């Protein structure tokens, strides 16, 4: 059964409460320079935004828009050229904040000759966890990301999708309050993508704050509460997903069981009211939903084939 993906209604309640701000950037800027100190790229310009506790915040933009630079500044991996960035009320360069953060980079840098269990145990040691806690966390996370059958295979044998899964498990080993996901669905097939989205929503329900960086529009639309759209290093749009996607000057009506006579009457009412009927047709699903429904039906009824038209 497909999970309904919906925005979090609780997130806006934290708008005016500074204690609920997990990340804040103030006039944040970053210029990359060449060997001689000359300006090479103005990657980020005067960025002001907040990520609030308990929400999934989407950072959206094409390649080169400043998404990865913003993430690295938040994590303290880069120093800003201008402005400041705070995480949990501390400067991003304060390493004490890192124990409360989990990070899944776009490319996971993991030890290829370790298996899933050894990988999670290794990162658990970095957080000074006891052997018992490491075993419990490892078992829970392997189950969560669906790698039970591959738990003892070396990571060099993993597909890209499997590598994303173990990368997410590694990012969760310390039970972080704030999770940064950079292109989390890269390499996943449609089923794996849906499972990853469901998992992200589950993590939000558990109280985690999530920053999702992606150029996959469907991913952002399905799971994010608010989004910031970057282009050429500048913030172009910021707001709730449902508000940004709503077409204000079009009214949509969904009905079933209407006769042709009723449809003509509705059209007449619209025209007499000064409106214009743009379209009256059957609704369509998405390619993702169609694909997943076909796969599910095929699993339930093996051998059945559709008809070509």
C-alpha positions as CSV (number, residue, x, y, z in Angstrom):
1,X,0.0,0.0,0.0
2,X,1.3,3.4,-0.9
3,X,1.9,5.9,1.9
4,X,0.3,9.3,1.6
5,X,3.0,11.9,1.5
6,X,1.8,15.1,3.2
7,X,3.3,18.2,4.7
8,X,3.8,18.6,8.4
9,X,1.0,20.8,9.9
10,X,3.0,21.5,13.1
11,X,6.0,23.1,11.5
12,X,4.6,26.6,11.1
13,X,3.9,26.9,14.9
14,X,7.6,27.5,15.5
15,X,7.8,30.6,13.3
16,X,8.2,33.1,16.1
17,X,9.9,30.9,18.7
18,X,13.7,31.3,18.5
19,X,14.2,28.1,20.6
20,X,12.8,26.1,17.7
21,X,15.3,27.4,15.1
22,X,17.9,24.7,14.4
23,X,19.8,26.5,11.6
24,X,20.0,30.2,10.9
25,X,22.0,32.0,8.3
26,X,22.5,35.7,8.3
27,X,23.7,37.5,5.2
28,X,25.7,34.4,4.4
29,X,28.1,34.6,1.5
30,X,30.9,32.5,0.0
31,X,33.4,33.4,-2.7
32,X,35.9,30.9,-4.0
33,X,39.2,32.3,-5.0
34,X,42.1,31.0,-7.1
35,X,45.7,30.4,-6.1
36,X,46.5,34.2,-6.4
37,X,43.5,35.2,-4.3
38,X,41.5,36.5,-7.2
39,X,37.7,36.0,-7.1
40,X,36.9,32.9,-9.1
41,X,33.3,32.1,-8.2
42,X,30.7,33.9,-6.1
43,X,29.0,30.8,-4.9
44,X,26.6,32.2,-2.3
45,X,25.3,35.7,-1.9
46,X,23.6,37.2,1.2
47,X,21.6,34.1,2.2
48,X,19.1,34.5,5.0
49,X,17.0,31.5,6.0
50,X,15.9,29.4,9.0
51,X,15.4,25.7,9.4
52,X,12.9,25.0,12.2
53,X,12.8,22.2,14.6
54,X,10.7,19.2,13.5
55,X,10.4,20.1,9.8
56,X,11.7,18.8,6.5
57,X,13.3,21.7,4.8
58,X,14.1,21.4,1.1
59,X,17.1,23.1,-0.5
60,X,16.3,23.1,-4.2
61,X,18.2,24.4,-7.2
62,X,20.1,23.3,-10.3
63,X,23.7,22.2,-10.3
64,X,25.9,25.1,-9.3
65,X,23.2,27.0,-7.5
66,X,25.0,27.0,-4.1
67,X,23.3,24.1,-2.4
68,X,26.4,22.1,-1.6
69,X,28.2,25.2,-0.5
70,X,25.4,26.1,1.9
71,X,25.5,22.6,3.4
72,X,29.3,22.7,3.9
73,X,29.0,26.1,5.6
74,X,26.3,24.8,7.9
75,X,28.5,21.8,8.8
76,X,31.6,23.9,9.4
77,X,33.5,22.3,6.5
78,X,33.9,25.7,4.9
79,X,34.4,29.2,6.3
80,X,32.1,32.0,5.1
81,X,33.4,34.9,3.2
82,X,30.6,37.1,4.6
83,X,27.8,36.7,7.2
84,X,27.3,34.0,9.8
85,X,25.6,30.6,10.2
86,X,24.3,29.2,13.5
87,X,23.4,25.5,14.2
88,X,21.7,24.8,17.5
89,X,22.5,28.4,18.5
90,X,26.2,27.9,18.0
91,X,28.6,29.1,15.3
92,X,28.8,26.4,12.6
93,X,32.6,26.2,13.2
94,X,31.9,25.0,16.8
95,X,32.7,21.2,16.5
96,X,30.7,20.4,19.7
97,X,27.5,20.7,17.6
98,X,28.5,17.8,15.4
99,X,27.5,15.0,17.8
100,X,23.9,16.2,17.3
101,X,24.1,16.1,13.5
102,X,23.9,13.3,10.9
103,X,25.2,13.8,7.4
104,X,24.6,11.8,4.2
105,X,26.8,13.4,1.5
106,X,26.0,13.1,-2.2
107,X,28.9,10.7,-2.6
108,X,29.3,8.4,0.4
109,X,33.0,7.9,1.4
110,X,32.9,4.5,3.1
111,X,35.4,1.7,3.5
112,X,34.7,-0.7,0.6
113,X,36.3,-3.7,2.3
114,X,34.0,-3.5,5.4
115,X,30.5,-5.0,5.4
116,X,27.4,-3.2,6.7
117,X,27.8,-4.4,10.3
118,X,31.5,-3.5,10.4
119,X,30.8,-0.1,8.9
120,X,28.2,0.9,11.5
121,X,30.2,-0.6,14.3
122,X,33.2,1.5,13.1
123,X,31.2,4.8,13.1
124,X,29.7,3.9,16.4
125,X,33.2,3.7,17.9
126,X,33.9,7.2,16.6
127,X,31.0,8.4,18.8
128,X,32.4,6.5,21.8
129,X,29.4,4.1,22.0
130,X,29.6,1.0,24.2
131,X,29.7,-2.4,22.4
132,X,26.1,-3.1,23.5
133,X,24.8,0.2,22.2
134,X,26.6,-0.3,18.9
135,X,25.1,-3.8,18.4
136,X,21.6,-2.5,19.2
137,X,22.0,0.5,16.8
138,X,23.5,-1.6,14.1
139,X,20.7,-4.1,14.2
140,X,18.0,-1.5,14.2
141,X,19.5,0.6,11.4
142,X,20.1,-2.4,9.1
143,X,16.5,-3.4,9.5
144,X,15.4,0.2,8.9
145,X,17.2,0.6,5.6
146,X,16.4,-2.8,4.4
147,X,19.9,-4.4,4.1
148,X,19.3,-7.5,6.2
149,X,20.3,-9.8,3.3
150,X,23.4,-7.9,2.5
151,X,24.6,-7.2,6.0
152,X,27.7,-9.3,5.7
153,X,28.6,-8.4,2.1
154,X,31.6,-6.1,1.5
155,X,30.5,-2.6,0.5
156,X,32.5,-2.9,-2.7
157,X,29.9,-5.4,-3.9
158,X,27.0,-3.0,-3.2
159,X,25.0,-1.3,-5.9
160,X,24.7,2.5,-5.8
161,X,21.3,2.2,-4.3
162,X,22.5,-0.1,-1.6
163,X,25.4,2.3,-0.9
164,X,22.9,5.1,-0.4
165,X,21.1,2.9,2.2
166,X,24.1,2.1,4.2
167,X,25.2,5.7,4.0
168,X,21.9,6.8,5.5
169,X,22.3,4.2,8.3
170,X,25.8,5.6,9.0
171,X,24.3,9.1,9.2
172,X,21.8,7.9,11.8
173,X,24.3,5.9,14.0
174,X,24.5,8.6,16.6
175,X,20.7,9.2,16.7
176,X,21.1,12.8,15.5
177,X,18.6,15.6,16.1
178,X,19.4,17.3,12.8
179,X,19.9,15.2,9.6
180,X,21.4,16.6,6.5
181,X,20.6,14.6,3.3
182,X,22.4,15.5,0.1
183,X,20.6,13.9,-2.9
184,X,19.3,10.9,-0.8
185,X,17.5,9.1,-3.7
186,X,20.5,9.1,-6.1
187,X,20.9,5.6,-7.6
188,X,17.6,4.3,-6.2
189,X,14.9,2.7,-8.4
190,X,11.3,3.9,-8.1
191,X,10.5,1.5,-5.3
192,X,13.6,2.3,-3.4
193,X,12.9,6.0,-3.9
194,X,9.4,5.7,-2.4
195,X,10.8,3.7,0.5
196,X,13.4,6.4,1.1
197,X,10.7,9.1,1.1
198,X,8.6,7.1,3.5
199,X,11.7,6.7,5.8
200,X,12.4,10.4,5.7
201,X,8.8,11.1,6.8
202,X,9.1,8.5,9.5
203,X,12.2,10.2,10.8
204,X,10.4,13.5,11.0
205,X,7.6,11.8,13.0
206,X,10.2,10.7,15.4
207,X,11.1,14.3,16.0
208,X,14.1,14.8,13.8
209,X,14.8,18.0,11.8
210,X,15.8,17.2,8.2
211,X,17.5,19.3,5.6
212,X,17.0,17.7,2.2
213,X,19.2,18.9,-0.6
214,X,18.0,17.8,-4.1
215,X,17.4,18.8,-7.7
216,X,14.7,16.0,-7.9
217,X,11.5,18.1,-7.9
218,X,9.3,15.1,-7.1
219,X,11.3,14.3,-4.0
220,X,11.1,17.8,-2.6
221,X,7.4,18.1,-3.4
222,X,6.5,14.8,-1.8
223,X,8.2,15.2,1.6
224,X,9.2,18.8,2.4
225,X,7.3,21.2,4.5
226,X,9.1,24.3,3.3
227,X,11.6,24.9,0.5
228,X,14.2,27.4,-0.4
229,X,15.0,27.7,-4.1
230,X,18.5,28.8,-5.0
231,X,19.8,29.9,-8.4
232,X,23.3,31.3,-9.1
233,X,24.0,31.6,-5.4
234,X,20.9,33.7,-4.6
235,X,17.7,32.8,-2.7
236,X,14.9,33.1,-5.3
237,X,12.0,31.7,-3.3
238,X,11.2,30.6,0.2
239,X,8.0,29.2,1.6
240,X,5.7,26.3,2.3
241,X,5.4,23.7,-0.5
242,X,1.6,23.7,-0.5
243,X,1.5,27.5,-0.8
244,X,4.1,27.8,-3.5
245,X,2.4,25.1,-5.7
246,X,-1.1,26.5,-5.4
247,X,-2.3,28.2,-8.5
248,X,-4.3,31.1,-7.1
249,X,-6.4,32.1,-10.1
250,X,-7.7,28.6,-10.9
251,X,-10.4,26.7,-9.0
252,X,-10.3,22.9,-9.1
253,X,-13.4,20.8,-8.6
254,X,-13.3,17.0,-8.2
255,X,-16.5,15.0,-8.6
256,X,-17.6,11.5,-9.5
257,X,-20.8,10.1,-11.0
258,X,-21.8,13.2,-13.0
259,X,-24.0,12.7,-16.0
260,X,-23.3,14.6,-19.3
261,X,-26.3,16.8,-18.5
262,X,-24.9,17.7,-15.1
263,X,-21.5,18.6,-16.7
264,X,-23.2,20.9,-19.1
265,X,-25.1,22.6,-16.3
266,X,-21.9,23.1,-14.3
267,X,-20.3,24.6,-17.4
268,X,-23.3,26.9,-17.8
269,X,-23.0,28.1,-14.2
270,X,-19.3,28.9,-14.6
271,X,-19.9,30.9,-17.8
272,X,-22.9,32.8,-16.3
273,X,-20.7,33.7,-13.4
274,X,-18.1,35.3,-15.7
275,X,-15.6,32.4,-15.4
276,X,-14.1,30.2,-18.1
277,X,-14.1,26.4,-18.1
278,X,-10.4,25.5,-18.6
279,X,-10.8,21.7,-18.5
280,X,-13.3,19.1,-17.4
281,X,-11.7,15.6,-17.7
282,X,-10.8,12.6,-15.7
283,X,-7.9,13.1,-13.3
284,X,-4.5,11.5,-14.0
285,X,-2.1,9.7,-11.7
286,X,1.7,10.1,-11.8
287,X,4.1,7.9,-13.6
288,X,5.5,6.9,-10.2
289,X,2.1,5.8,-8.9
290,X,1.3,3.9,-12.1
291,X,4.7,2.1,-12.0
292,X,4.4,1.2,-8.4
293,X,0.8,-0.1,-8.8
294,X,1.8,-2.2,-11.7
295,X,4.7,-3.7,-9.8
296,X,2.5,-4.4,-6.7
297,X,-0.2,-6.0,-8.9
298,X,2.4,-8.1,-10.7
299,X,3.7,-9.4,-7.3
300,X,0.2,-10.3,-6.1
301,X,-0.9,-11.8,-9.5
302,X,2.2,-13.3,-11.1
303,X,2.0,-14.0,-14.9
304,X,-0.8,-11.4,-15.6
305,X,0.0,-9.1,-18.5
306,X,-1.5,-5.8,-19.5
307,X,-2.9,-5.1,-22.9
308,X,-1.3,-2.8,-25.4
309,X,-3.5,-0.1,-27.1
